[in-house]
């Protein structure tokens, strides 16, 4: 039986006839977890005891953003077709944009729905798309609802005027943007400003639909946090953390993932850039960052003390720019396919009196891109202020340009590893230079590099110490003073020329050891003399010396250079034109230009070949070796008979044993 005296009272009953309701003031403010029954352990554990969690869904956010593929649209038309769509009249007025992986059209609203697969926009699409590379995203503007949740979560009693490294209060409220089933996300047409003392947790993706494409989609105010933040920038701007260079920030970011950051810089005086994250102020911590695109993935303003534990920048013009910041560390930074077609940007910029910076950088380009970097790291390229106390580790593969551009640097220590060996499915944009030394370097600077032989060790004037390794040889580009005793015993000289090698070009045999002359075996016999290059240089000429007998009745005379593969096969890489006057004089040099210059690479095995067709063979400066020994690996010499001209390719098995080694000099 119902007791009327308990109607509508606290701990009372609602009438069975529904004539009145219990006042909300009589309902409990919270249900203790201990009183929750018949729920799974997992669900019960998610009911917080007094935790300040503000779910944006409770403030009216719909999270109904939907992405479609295989979309067709024309830049000058408002009509859009999406064969996988399910549009209804309820979608009219929702935000919408069409885009590709390379750019987005104009942000519009849905003006009308023609069918489940066809809509009309409020204006032209602004981009032409079709097929699998054509996308569309549409949904309700959740800006106001999310802002309402952020406002409600703003803690009372917080004091943001405390001194450096002080807590502003005793806790942080959390605003939750939960991930949605299926394709849901949160469209925003206005910036989200996260108040001090609030932790934004957004595993549900936010889609930037701001009309001002240079305005950051999310502003983290000082002492705010972002535990998770998934942001589709839609070729706009990402996050601003902090409010100014002179202000404390104390902002923490956990898992940050940004897609499709824009590549534009605003014209006029403002010159705002579409960046992934701009750090404005002091003290930032980022646990994990992934970002695709952007003028800059991360920008540090003067004074940004920052620890970015892990950052993966893909496709940005510049991954990181440090503008006068200090106390900055990047334990692991990936610079993936950054730069632009033809160059013009650097992977990392350190400038404007930056100091106490530590970075571990791995940079590379992938197949299918035309991006290259001017330098993986560029120091002091914008202002003349000296940058000091820098510790860099740079590993790069096929990034083009240089590993390090160094100007206005002091007390720098850098370790470089440069390679142009292509990945199994990688790009071939060769690194050209290890270090570019510019102006303004001072004090103690030390660079140590391990470089592939195709990479020039440096350009400019070395300042400080530069040590590099190429082909198992350690080079010191400036005098090194050792304080203490170093003992080396039984160490013979590795220079077989004992300092007598030619300065200009490279001789096949040491001049001092070539005391005789030999004639080629016969007309039409190609004579080969093998050697390993000691220098990397471009070769334009070949030179051989006639001895006491000149050639007669010559109808063909050529000199050529072959590369030698690991299996002994030979490939002609350069040759002189046929010249009947070659070797026509006694005791005379015969210098002839190659028809096409070639790049001789240090450490590569080559063979110089000489072929004459005529009635009388000349004697040419040469030395000899027992034929049986000369044929041992690596082969020293050999011959290929029955040739009317220099063959383009020679298989190892057709090279016959010989004892003659003809002297030749290759010159630039």
KAUR-V586432 format. One record per backbone hydrogen bond with DSSP energy under -0.5 kcal/mol. CO is the residue of the C=O (numbers start at 1). NH is the residue of the N-H. Records with the same first field share a line. If there is no record, write none. Layout:
CO = NH, NH
//
This chain:
2 = 4
3 = 6
4 = 7
6 = 9, 13
8 = 23
9 = 12
13 = 8
15 = 18
23 = 26
24 = 27
30 = 32
32 = 35
33 = 36
35 = 37
40 = 44
41 = 45
42 = 46
43 = 46
44 = 47
46 = 48
48 = 50
51 = 53
52 = 174
53 = 55
54 = 56, 176
55 = 58
56 = 59, 61
57 = 60
66 = 138
68 = 136
70 = 83
72 = 81
73 = 129
74 = 77, 125
75 = 126
77 = 125
78 = 121
79 = 74
80 = 119
81 = 72
82 = 85
88 = 91
89 = 92
91 = 94
94 = 110
95 = 139
96 = 108
97 = 137
98 = 105
99 = 135
103 = 100
108 = 96
109 = 111, 122
110 = 93
112 = 114, 120
115 = 118
116 = 87
117 = 82
118 = 114, 115
119 = 80
120 = 111, 112
125 = 106
127 = 129
129 = 73
130 = 133
131 = 134
133 = 135
134 = 70, 71
135 = 99
136 = 68
137 = 97
138 = 66
139 = 95
140 = 142, 187
142 = 146
143 = 147
144 = 148
145 = 149
146 = 150
147 = 151
148 = 152
149 = 153
150 = 154
151 = 154
158 = 160
159 = 162
163 = 166
168 = 159
173 = 199
174 = 54, 176
175 = 201
176 = 56, 178
177 = 204
181 = 184
185 = 65, 187
186 = 207
187 = 142
188 = 209
189 = 211
191 = 193
192 = 194, 219
193 = 195
194 = 221
195 = 198
197 = 173
198 = 200, 225
199 = 175, 201
200 = 202, 227, 228
201 = 177
202 = 230
205 = 186
206 = 208, 232
207 = 188, 209
211 = 213
212 = 215
217 = 192
218 = 220, 240
219 = 194, 221
220 = 242
221 = 224
223 = 197
224 = 252
225 = 200
226 = 254
227 = 255
228 = 202
229 = 231, 257
230 = 206
231 = 233, 259
232 = 208
233 = 236
236 = 262
237 = 217
238 = 217, 218
239 = 241, 278
240 = 220, 242
241 = 280
244 = 247
247 = 282
249 = 223
251 = 285
252 = 226
253 = 287
254 = 256, 288
255 = 229
256 = 290
257 = 231
258 = 292
259 = 233
260 = 235, 236
261 = 294
262 = 295
264 = 274
267 = 271
272 = 266
273 = 275
274 = 295, 296
275 = 238
276 = 239
277 = 279, 299
278 = 241, 280
279 = 281, 301
280 = 244
282 = 249, 250
283 = 251
284 = 307
285 = 253
286 = 309
288 = 256
289 = 312
290 = 258
291 = 293, 314
292 = 261
294 = 317
295 = 318
296 = 276
297 = 277
298 = 321
299 = 279, 301
300 = 323
301 = 304
303 = 305
305 = 284
306 = 329
307 = 286, 309
308 = 332
310 = 289
311 = 313, 334
312 = 291, 314
313 = 336
314 = 293
316 = 339
318 = 297
319 = 298
320 = 349
321 = 300, 323
322 = 324, 351
324 = 303
325 = 355
327 = 306
328 = 358
329 = 308
330 = 360
332 = 311
333 = 335, 362
334 = 313, 336
335 = 337, 364
336 = 315
340 = 343, 372
345 = 374, 375
347 = 319, 320
348 = 378
349 = 322
350 = 380
351 = 324
354 = 388
355 = 327
356 = 328
357 = 391
358 = 330
359 = 361, 393
360 = 333
361 = 395
362 = 335
363 = 397
364 = 337
365 = 427
366 = 369
370 = 342
372 = 340
374 = 402
375 = 347
376 = 348
377 = 405
378 = 350
379 = 407
385 = 353
387 = 410
388 = 356
389 = 357
390 = 413
391 = 359
392 = 415
393 = 361
394 = 417
395 = 363
396 = 419
397 = 365
399 = 373
401 = 432, 433
402 = 376
403 = 377
404 = 406, 436
405 = 379, 407
406 = 438
408 = 387
409 = 442
410 = 389
411 = 390
412 = 446
413 = 392
414 = 448
415 = 394
416 = 450
417 = 396
418 = 452
419 = 398
423 = 426
425 = 367
429 = 400
432 = 456
433 = 403
434 = 403, 404
435 = 437, 459
436 = 406, 438
439 = 408
442 = 411
443 = 445
444 = 411, 412
445 = 465
446 = 414
447 = 467
448 = 416
449 = 451, 469
450 = 418
452 = 455
454 = 456
456 = 434
457 = 435
459 = 437
460 = 462
465 = 447
466 = 477
467 = 449
468 = 475
469 = 451
470 = 473
473 = 470
475 = 468, 477
480 = 482
481 = 483
482 = 484
486 = 488
490 = 492
494 = 496
495 = 498
497 = 500
503 = 505
506 = 666
510 = 513, 514
511 = 514
513 = 515
516 = 622
518 = 620
522 = 525
524 = 526, 643
525 = 527
526 = 640
527 = 610
528 = 638
529 = 608
531 = 606
533 = 603
535 = 537
537 = 600
539 = 598
540 = 594
541 = 667
542 = 592
543 = 665
544 = 590
545 = 621
547 = 587
549 = 619
552 = 615, 616
556 = 613
557 = 579
558 = 611
559 = 576
560 = 609
561 = 573, 574
562 = 607
563 = 565, 571
565 = 568
569 = 565
570 = 650
571 = 563
574 = 561
575 = 595
579 = 582
581 = 584
583 = 551
588 = 546
590 = 544, 592
592 = 542
593 = 577
598 = 539, 600
600 = 537, 602
601 = 604
604 = 533
605 = 564
606 = 531
607 = 562
608 = 529
609 = 560
610 = 527
611 = 558
612 = 524
613 = 555, 556
616 = 552
618 = 520
619 = 547
620 = 518
621 = 663
622 = 516
623 = 661
626 = 629, 630
627 = 631
629 = 632
630 = 636, 637
636 = 530
638 = 528
639 = 656
640 = 526
648 = 572
650 = 570
651 = 654
652 = 655
654 = 656
656 = 639
659 = 625
660 = 662
661 = 623
664 = 508
665 = 543
666 = 506
667 = 540, 541
//
